[in-house]
Amino acid sequence: MATLEGILETALYAEDLDAAAAFYGDVLGLAELTRVPRRHVFFRCGQGVLLIFNPEATITPPPADAPLAVPPHGAKGQGHVCFRVSGAELQAWRLRLTQHGVAIEAEVTWPNGARSVYFRDPAGNSLELAEPKLWDLG
C-alpha cells in the first residue's frame, strides 16, 4: 500500500506579501526561500515549507507556455496553521510574540495536557504553537 510520509508544504494566503514576509521572517524567524513580487513568498519551516500566496495571483490559470504550469488554487478568508514547538519553548515564544507586539488570542490546555498558543498574522490567519503531544506525536 502506498503511504504518505508527511506534509511537505502548507499554504496560507495574504494580499500584502511584504507584511507577511516581515512577520514570518522577523517575528517567527523563518528563512525566506524565494519570492515572486505580488505572487508569493516561501519559507523554510523545519523539514517543510510554508507557502504564502497572494490569492488574486494564484486563482488565474498559468499561460499555456508557462514553464511551471501549476494549476490555479487559492482561498479567501482566514486560514490556520499549527507550528510544532516543545513545551519547554512555549514561554520563550510567548515572550517573543509579546516583544514584537503580537497579541496572544488564546492559550489552551487540551484534555491530554498538551498546550497551545493562538495568535494572528497580518492577514488575519490563525496561527498556533502547540506541543506535539497534542496529536500523540513525539
C-alpha positions in Angstrom: 0.0 0.0 0.0 1.2 3.5 -0.8 1.7 5.7 2.3 2.1 9.4 2.9 5.3 10.3 4.7 4.1 13.7 6.0 3.2 17.2 4.9 5.9 18.7 2.6 4.3 22.2 2.3 1.4 24.1 3.7 -0.1 27.2 2.1 -1.7 30.4 3.6 -3.0 33.4 1.7 -2.2 37.1 2.2 -2.7 40.0 -0.1 0.2 42.0 1.5 3.2 39.8 0.8 5.6 42.4 2.2 3.8 42.4 5.6 3.7 38.6 5.5 7.4 38.4 4.7 8.3 40.7 7.6 6.1 38.8 10.0 7.2 35.3 9.1 10.8 36.3 8.7 11.3 38.8 11.6 8.7 37.7 14.2 8.7 33.9 13.6 12.3 33.7 12.4 11.7 31.6 9.3 14.2 31.7 6.5 12.9 33.0 3.2 13.4 30.6 0.3 12.0 32.5 -2.6 9.8 35.4 -3.5 7.9 36.5 -6.6 6.6 40.0 -6.2 2.8 40.2 -5.9 2.5 36.4 -6.2 4.2 34.5 -3.4 6.8 34.3 -0.7 8.0 30.9 0.6 9.8 30.0 3.9 11.7 27.0 5.3 9.9 25.7 8.4 11.7 22.7 10.0 11.5 19.8 7.5 8.8 21.5 5.4 8.0 24.7 3.6 5.4 27.4 4.4 3.9 28.9 1.2 2.3 32.4 1.4 0.4 33.2 -1.8 -1.4 36.3 -2.9 -4.9 34.8 -3.6 -5.6 37.0 -6.5 -2.4 35.9 -8.3 -3.0 32.1 -7.9 -6.6 31.8 -9.0 -5.7 32.6 -12.6 -4.6 29.7 -14.7 -1.0 29.9 -15.9 -0.3 30.7 -19.6 -0.2 27.6 -21.8 3.5 28.2 -22.4 4.4 28.6 -18.7 7.5 26.6 -17.7 5.7 25.6 -14.4 2.1 25.0 -15.2 0.8 24.8 -11.6 -3.0 24.5 -11.5 -4.9 27.5 -10.2 -5.6 27.5 -6.4 -6.4 29.9 -3.7 -8.5 30.6 -0.7 -10.4 33.6 0.6 -10.6 34.3 4.3 -8.5 33.3 7.2 -6.6 30.0 7.2 -4.9 28.1 10.0 -1.5 26.6 10.6 -0.2 25.0 13.7 3.5 25.1 14.3 5.2 22.3 16.3 7.1 23.6 19.4 8.4 21.9 22.5 6.6 22.6 25.8 9.9 24.0 27.1 9.9 26.6 24.3 6.3 27.9 24.8 7.2 30.5 27.3 10.0 31.8 25.1 7.6 32.1 22.2 5.0 34.0 24.3 7.8 36.5 25.2 9.0 36.8 21.6 5.4 37.4 20.3 4.8 40.0 23.0 8.1 41.8 22.3 7.0 42.0 18.6 3.6 43.4 19.6 1.7 40.3 18.6 -1.4 39.8 20.7 -1.9 36.3 22.0 -5.5 35.4 21.2 -5.9 32.3 23.3 -4.0 29.7 25.3 -5.4 26.3 25.6 -4.6 23.2 27.6 -6.1 20.2 25.9 -7.6 17.2 27.7 -4.3 15.2 27.1 -2.3 18.0 28.7 -0.8 19.5 25.5 -0.7 23.2 25.4 -1.3 25.6 22.5 -0.9 29.4 22.0 -3.0 31.1 19.3 -2.3 34.4 17.5 -2.8 36.1 14.1 -0.6 37.1 11.2 -1.0 40.4 9.5 -3.5 38.8 7.0 -5.7 37.5 9.9 -4.6 33.9 9.5 -5.0 31.9 12.7 -1.6 30.6 13.8 -1.0 28.1 16.6 2.1 27.0 18.5 1.5 23.6 20.0 3.2 20.7 21.7 3.5 17.6 19.5 1.8 15.6 22.2 -1.4 17.3 21.1 -1.7 14.6 18.4 0.4 12.0 20.3 3.5 12.8 18.2 6.9 12.5 19.7 
